[in-house]
Amino acid sequence: MRKSFIKIFNKHALLAFVALVLLSSCGNRTGFSQEGGDTLHLKYSSLLSIVRYEGYTEVNIRNPWKEGRILQTYLLVPQNTQQPEHLPHGTIIRTPIQRAAIFTTVHCSLVTMLGHGEDIVGVADLKYIKVPFIQEQVKKGRITDCGSGLSPVVEKIIDVKPDVILLSPFENSGGYGKLEEIDIPLVECAEYMENSPLARAEWMKFYGMLLGEEQKTDSLFDVVDKNYHLLMAEAQKAGAGRSVLVDKMVGSVWYVPGGNSTIGQMLQDAGGQYPWADDDHSGSISLPFEAVLEKAGSAEVWLYRYSSDHAQDYRELLSEHHGYKQLQAFADRNVYGCNVEQSLFYEETPFRPDWLLSDFIQILHPDIPNKVPLRYYQKLNE
């Protein structure tokens, strides 16, 4: 009898112990309690989660390519404070950062916009960074050109002693090679994988935390959010806008934005009639010219991006592909080009989608009065 009782007791004790371990680890990758955190409310982002704890802030980036997985965890610990004991697993970053190496033009632009251009000490892929301040500082030797983003000169990065390196992650990239061996935090800027323009722009709050400009980025995002919705309301009030075709042939393929892509959603927010609005791709769709002609050849307006040292005209555009003359917008001379070499399209629009939406609305609703000048797209000249 006593042996049976002991056996039952031991069995129950074992089950209780297992249950306790499971409860303590469920939803907590670090293996200890982090109760008492204050979760920051994010209106749109699906990839970011930010929780403040006493002495540090935990930032989790969800993996956009592997559902249910975490891409990175950052632990933001204020400068000039003692590092808390028993921190969860993650990359520790002392904030505000004072020296940054940045591999992308869009983040160079944002950091400069926030008044922290002097904190940039190194860049990669300089030829793609069109921020005037960055180019000037590199020429003066105050910012170091660290070479290609895919294969940077690690010795130069070590020499400039950055607090962090900002770069963009890619699916199946295979990691960052020697950059992972030099003990400098890598901030993976994955906002381009967000599912809406405002979700992408909301990441400025995270970058504001890194720079010690949280209040400034909170206020700026409020302005962007408000402007975007005011513009949407204006477009809705104007009724259905013109039908629209986007971008152009690249080699033998035409990449059109999917219906759930940032551009696809913005065209719909602008009231445009977009032929691929019902498509569920969040990226681009590759199509032959004939497929585009069949589905969107009668579109009233054509918007495309190009890279040139001069403004294109209709003759030059037609020389790229003779089939363009079959497009209704080309025949009607309703084509608008965005020269990414002579505008800050890639630098500004990820964090100021309201500026791009304004362009779209003006083009798609030509009868709306009191228009402001177009910022990125310009009507082609003969």
C-alpha positions as CSV (number, residue, x, y, z in Angstrom):
1,M,0.0,0.0,0.0
2,R,2.7,2.4,1.0
3,K,4.8,1.5,-2.0
4,S,1.8,2.1,-4.3
5,F,1.3,5.5,-2.7
6,I,4.9,6.5,-3.2
7,K,4.8,5.3,-6.8
8,I,1.6,7.4,-7.4
9,F,3.1,10.4,-5.6
10,N,6.3,10.2,-7.6
11,K,4.4,10.0,-10.8
12,H,2.3,13.0,-10.0
13,A,5.4,15.0,-8.9
14,L,7.1,14.2,-12.2
15,L,4.1,15.3,-14.1
16,A,3.9,18.5,-12.1
17,F,7.5,19.2,-12.7
18,V,7.2,18.7,-16.5
19,A,4.1,21.0,-16.5
20,L,6.0,23.6,-14.6
21,V,8.9,23.5,-17.1
22,L,6.6,23.7,-20.1
23,L,4.7,26.6,-18.6
24,S,7.9,28.5,-17.8
25,S,9.2,28.1,-21.3
26,C,6.0,28.4,-23.4
27,G,6.1,31.7,-25.4
28,N,9.4,32.6,-23.7
29,R,12.5,31.8,-25.7
30,T,14.8,33.0,-23.0
31,G,13.7,30.5,-20.3
32,F,12.9,33.0,-17.6
33,S,10.0,35.3,-16.8
34,Q,9.9,38.8,-18.4
35,E,6.7,39.9,-16.8
36,G,5.9,43.6,-16.3
37,G,6.9,44.7,-19.8
38,D,5.1,47.6,-21.4
39,T,4.2,46.8,-25.0
40,L,4.5,49.6,-27.5
41,H,1.3,49.9,-29.6
42,L,2.1,49.7,-33.3
43,K,-0.8,50.6,-35.7
44,Y,0.3,48.9,-38.9
45,S,3.5,46.8,-38.6
46,S,3.1,43.1,-38.8
47,L,6.8,42.3,-38.3
48,L,7.9,44.5,-35.4
49,S,7.1,44.0,-31.7
50,I,8.5,46.3,-29.1
51,V,8.3,45.8,-25.3
52,R,9.8,48.1,-22.7
53,Y,11.2,46.6,-19.5
54,E,13.0,48.1,-16.6
55,G,16.5,49.0,-17.9
56,Y,16.1,47.9,-21.5
57,T,13.7,47.6,-24.5
58,E,13.2,44.4,-26.4
59,V,12.6,44.6,-30.1
60,N,11.6,41.4,-32.0
61,I,11.6,41.2,-35.8
62,R,9.4,38.4,-37.1
63,N,10.9,36.4,-40.0
64,P,9.0,37.5,-43.1
65,W,10.0,34.3,-44.9
66,K,9.4,31.7,-42.2
67,E,6.1,32.0,-40.4
68,G,6.3,31.7,-36.6
69,R,10.1,32.4,-36.5
70,I,12.0,35.3,-35.2
71,L,14.5,37.0,-37.5
72,Q,16.3,39.0,-34.9
73,T,15.9,40.1,-31.3
74,Y,17.5,43.4,-30.2
75,L,17.9,44.5,-26.6
76,L,18.3,48.3,-26.5
77,V,20.1,49.4,-23.3
78,P,20.5,53.1,-22.6
79,Q,24.1,54.5,-22.7
80,N,25.6,55.4,-19.3
81,T,23.5,53.0,-17.4
82,Q,24.5,49.6,-15.9
83,Q,23.5,46.7,-18.1
84,P,20.7,44.8,-16.4
85,E,21.5,41.3,-15.2
86,H,19.8,38.2,-16.7
87,L,18.9,39.8,-20.0
88,P,17.1,37.6,-22.4
89,H,18.9,36.2,-25.5
90,G,19.4,38.9,-28.1
91,T,21.8,41.4,-29.7
92,I,22.6,44.1,-27.2
93,I,22.7,47.7,-28.6
94,R,23.6,50.7,-26.5
95,T,21.4,53.6,-27.3
96,P,21.5,56.2,-28.6
97,I,24.0,55.0,-31.2
98,Q,26.6,57.5,-32.1
99,R,28.4,55.9,-35.0
100,A,26.7,53.9,-37.8
101,A,27.7,52.1,-40.9
102,I,24.8,52.0,-43.4
103,F,24.5,49.8,-46.5
104,T,21.3,51.3,-48.0
105,T,20.4,54.6,-49.5
106,V,16.9,54.7,-47.9
107,H,18.3,54.4,-44.4
108,C,21.0,57.0,-45.1
109,S,18.2,59.3,-46.2
110,L,16.1,58.7,-43.0
111,V,19.1,59.1,-40.6
112,T,20.0,62.4,-42.4
113,M,16.3,63.5,-42.4
114,L,16.3,63.0,-38.6
115,G,19.3,65.3,-38.2
116,H,21.9,62.5,-37.6
117,G,23.9,62.5,-40.8
118,E,27.0,63.3,-38.7
119,D,26.5,59.9,-37.0
120,I,27.1,58.0,-40.3
121,V,30.8,56.9,-40.4
122,G,30.7,54.4,-43.2
123,V,28.5,53.4,-46.2
124,A,28.4,50.6,-48.8
125,D,27.3,50.7,-52.4
126,L,28.1,54.4,-52.5
127,K,27.1,54.7,-56.2
128,Y,23.5,53.9,-55.3
129,I,23.4,56.4,-52.5
130,K,22.1,59.7,-54.0
131,V,21.8,61.6,-50.7
132,P,23.8,64.8,-51.4
133,F,25.1,65.0,-47.8
134,I,26.5,61.5,-47.9
135,Q,28.3,62.1,-51.2
136,E,29.8,65.3,-49.9
137,Q,31.0,63.8,-46.7
138,V,32.7,60.9,-48.5
139,K,34.6,63.3,-50.8
140,K,35.7,65.2,-47.6
141,G,36.9,61.9,-46.1
142,R,34.5,62.2,-43.2
143,I,32.5,59.1,-44.2
144,T,34.3,55.9,-45.4
145,D,33.3,54.1,-48.6
146,C,33.3,50.5,-47.4
147,G,32.8,49.0,-50.9
148,S,30.1,46.6,-52.1
149,G,27.2,45.7,-49.8
150,L,27.5,42.1,-50.8
151,S,31.2,42.0,-50.2
152,P,32.2,44.9,-48.0
153,V,35.8,45.7,-47.0
154,V,35.6,44.5,-43.4
155,E,38.9,46.1,-42.5
156,K,37.5,49.6,-43.4
157,I,34.4,48.9,-41.3
158,I,36.5,47.9,-38.3
159,D,38.6,51.1,-38.7
160,V,35.6,53.4,-38.5
161,K,34.4,51.7,-35.3
162,P,30.6,51.8,-35.8
163,D,28.2,51.0,-33.0
164,V,25.9,49.2,-35.5
165,I,25.7,48.2,-39.1
166,L,22.3,48.8,-40.9
167,L,21.7,46.5,-43.8
168,S,18.8,44.8,-45.6
169,P,18.2,41.0,-45.1
170,F,17.2,38.8,-48.0
171,E,15.7,35.3,-48.2
172,N,18.2,32.5,-48.4
173,S,21.1,35.0,-48.4
174,G,23.4,32.6,-46.6
175,G,24.3,35.1,-43.9
176,Y,26.7,38.0,-43.8
177,G,30.1,36.3,-43.9
178,K,32.9,38.0,-42.1
179,L,30.6,40.7,-40.9
180,E,29.2,38.2,-38.4
181,E,32.7,37.7,-36.9
182,I,33.6,41.3,-36.0
183,D,31.4,41.7,-33.0
184,I,29.4,44.7,-34.4
185,P,25.6,44.5,-34.1
186,L,23.9,43.9,-37.4
187,V,20.6,45.7,-37.6
188,E,18.5,43.8,-40.2
189,C,16.2,46.4,-41.9
190,A,13.4,44.2,-43.0
191,E,10.7,46.9,-43.3
192,Y,10.6,46.5,-47.1
193,M,8.8,43.1,-46.4
194,E,5.9,44.8,-44.6
195,N,2.4,44.4,-46.2
196,S,1.4,48.0,-46.5
197,P,2.9,51.5,-47.1
198,L,2.2,52.7,-43.6
199,A,3.4,49.5,-42.0
200,R,6.7,50.0,-43.7
201,A,6.9,53.7,-42.7
202,E,6.1,52.8,-39.1
203,W,9.6,51.2,-38.7
204,M,10.9,54.8,-38.4
205,K,9.9,54.4,-34.7
206,F,12.4,51.6,-34.2
207,Y,15.2,53.6,-36.0
208,G,14.2,56.6,-33.8
209,M,14.8,54.5,-30.7
210,L,18.3,53.6,-32.0
211,L,19.1,57.3,-32.6
212,G,17.6,58.6,-29.4
213,E,14.9,60.4,-31.5
214,E,11.9,58.5,-30.4
215,Q,9.7,61.5,-29.8
216,K,10.7,63.0,-33.2
217,T,10.0,59.8,-35.1
218,D,6.7,59.3,-33.3
219,S,5.6,62.9,-34.3
220,L,6.8,62.4,-37.9
221,F,5.0,59.1,-38.3
222,D,1.8,60.8,-36.9
223,V,2.2,63.4,-39.7
224,V,2.7,60.7,-42.4
225,D,-0.3,58.7,-41.1
226,K,-2.6,61.7,-41.0
227,N,-1.5,63.0,-44.4
228,Y,-1.9,59.6,-46.0
229,H,-5.5,59.2,-44.8
230,L,-6.4,62.8,-45.7
231,L,-5.2,62.1,-49.2
232,M,-7.1,58.8,-49.4
233,A,-10.3,60.7,-48.3
234,E,-9.7,63.2,-51.1
235,A,-9.3,60.5,-53.7
236,Q,-12.4,58.7,-52.4
237,K,-14.4,61.9,-52.7
238,A,-13.2,62.4,-56.3
239,G,-14.7,59.0,-57.3
240,A,-13.1,56.5,-59.6
241,G,-9.8,57.5,-61.0
242,R,-8.2,56.7,-64.3
243,S,-7.1,53.2,-65.2
244,V,-3.4,52.8,-64.8
245,L,-0.4,50.7,-66.1
246,V,2.8,50.6,-64.1
247,D,6.5,50.3,-65.0
248,K,7.9,48.8,-68.3
249,M,9.9,46.0,-69.9
250,V,13.2,44.9,-68.4
251,G,14.8,42.7,-71.0
252,S,12.1,40.2,-72.2
253,V,10.0,40.6,-69.0
254,W,7.6,43.2,-67.7
255,Y,7.5,43.3,-63.9
256,V,4.1,44.6,-62.7
257,P,3.4,45.2,-59.0
258,G,1.2,42.6,-57.4
259,G,-2.2,43.7,-56.0
260,N,-0.9,43.3,-52.4
261,S,2.4,45.1,-53.1
262,T,3.1,48.5,-51.7
263,I,2.7,50.2,-55.1
264,G,-0.4,48.1,-55.9
265,Q,-2.0,49.1,-52.7
266,M,-1.1,52.7,-53.1
267,L,-2.7,52.9,-56.6
268,Q,-5.9,51.5,-55.1
269,D,-5.7,54.0,-52.2
270,A,-5.4,56.7,-54.8
271,G,-8.6,55.6,-56.5
272,G,-6.9,54.2,-59.6
273,Q,-8.3,51.3,-61.6
274,Y,-5.4,48.9,-61.5
275,P,-5.8,45.8,-63.7
276,W,-3.9,43.6,-61.1
277,A,-5.8,44.9,-58.1
278,D,-7.2,41.4,-57.4
279,D,-3.9,39.7,-57.6
280,D,-2.6,38.5,-54.1
281,H,1.1,38.8,-54.8
282,S,3.0,41.2,-52.4
283,G,5.9,41.5,-54.8
284,S,6.1,41.8,-58.6
285,I,4.7,39.6,-61.2
286,S,6.9,38.8,-64.2
287,L,4.9,38.8,-67.5
288,P,5.6,38.8,-71.2
289,F,4.7,41.9,-73.1
290,E,1.7,40.2,-74.8
291,A,0.1,39.4,-71.4
292,V,0.5,43.0,-70.3
293,L,-0.9,44.3,-73.6
294,E,-3.9,42.0,-73.3
295,K,-4.8,42.9,-69.7
296,A,-3.7,46.6,-69.5
297,G,-3.2,47.8,-73.1
298,S,-6.3,50.1,-72.8
299,A,-5.2,51.7,-69.5
300,E,-5.6,55.5,-69.6
301,V,-2.4,56.3,-67.9
302,W,1.0,54.8,-67.8
303,L,3.5,55.4,-65.0
304,Y,7.0,54.0,-65.1
305,R,10.4,54.4,-63.4
306,Y,13.7,54.7,-65.2
307,S,17.3,55.7,-64.6
308,S,19.0,58.3,-66.8
309,D,21.0,61.4,-66.8
310,H,18.3,63.2,-68.7
311,A,14.5,63.2,-69.0
312,Q,13.2,60.7,-71.5
313,D,10.8,61.6,-74.3
314,Y,8.4,59.4,-76.3
315,R,10.9,58.7,-79.1
316,E,13.5,57.4,-76.7
317,L,10.9,55.3,-74.9
318,L,9.6,53.8,-78.1
319,S,13.2,52.9,-79.1
320,E,13.4,50.6,-76.1
321,H,10.4,48.4,-77.3
322,H,8.5,49.0,-80.5
323,G,5.4,47.4,-78.9
324,Y,4.8,50.4,-76.6
325,K,3.0,52.2,-79.5
326,Q,0.2,49.7,-79.1
327,L,-0.6,51.0,-75.5
328,Q,-3.5,53.4,-75.3
329,A,-1.7,55.7,-72.8
330,F,1.2,56.0,-75.2
331,A,-1.0,56.9,-78.2
332,D,-2.9,59.4,-76.0
333,R,0.4,60.9,-74.7
334,N,-0.6,60.1,-71.0
335,V,2.7,58.7,-69.9
336,Y,4.5,59.8,-66.7
337,G,8.1,58.9,-66.0
338,C,10.0,58.9,-62.7
339,N,13.7,59.4,-63.3
340,V,15.2,57.8,-60.1
341,E,18.6,59.4,-60.9
342,Q,17.1,62.9,-60.7
343,S,14.6,62.4,-57.9
344,L,14.7,60.9,-54.5
345,F,12.1,58.3,-55.1
346,Y,13.9,55.4,-53.5
347,E,15.4,57.5,-50.7
348,E,12.1,59.2,-49.6
349,T,9.0,57.2,-50.4
350,P,9.5,54.2,-48.0
351,F,9.2,56.5,-45.0
352,R,7.1,59.2,-46.8
353,P,4.5,57.2,-48.7
354,D,2.1,60.2,-48.4
355,W,4.4,62.2,-50.8
356,L,4.1,59.4,-53.4
357,L,0.4,59.0,-52.8
358,S,0.0,62.7,-53.6
359,D,1.6,62.2,-57.0
360,F,-0.6,59.2,-57.8
361,I,-3.8,61.0,-56.9
362,Q,-2.9,64.1,-59.0
363,I,-2.2,61.9,-62.0
364,L,-5.2,59.6,-61.6
365,H,-7.6,62.4,-60.8
366,P,-6.7,65.2,-63.2
367,D,-9.8,67.2,-62.3
368,I,-9.0,67.7,-58.7
369,P,-8.3,71.4,-58.1
370,N,-5.5,73.1,-56.2
371,K,-2.9,70.5,-57.1
372,V,0.7,70.8,-55.7
373,P,3.6,70.2,-58.0
374,L,4.4,66.5,-58.8
375,R,7.4,65.4,-56.7
376,Y,8.6,62.2,-58.5
377,Y,6.7,61.6,-61.8
378,Q,6.7,64.1,-64.7
379,K,4.7,63.9,-67.9
380,L,6.8,62.9,-70.8
381,N,7.7,65.5,-73.4
382,E,7.4,65.0,-77.1
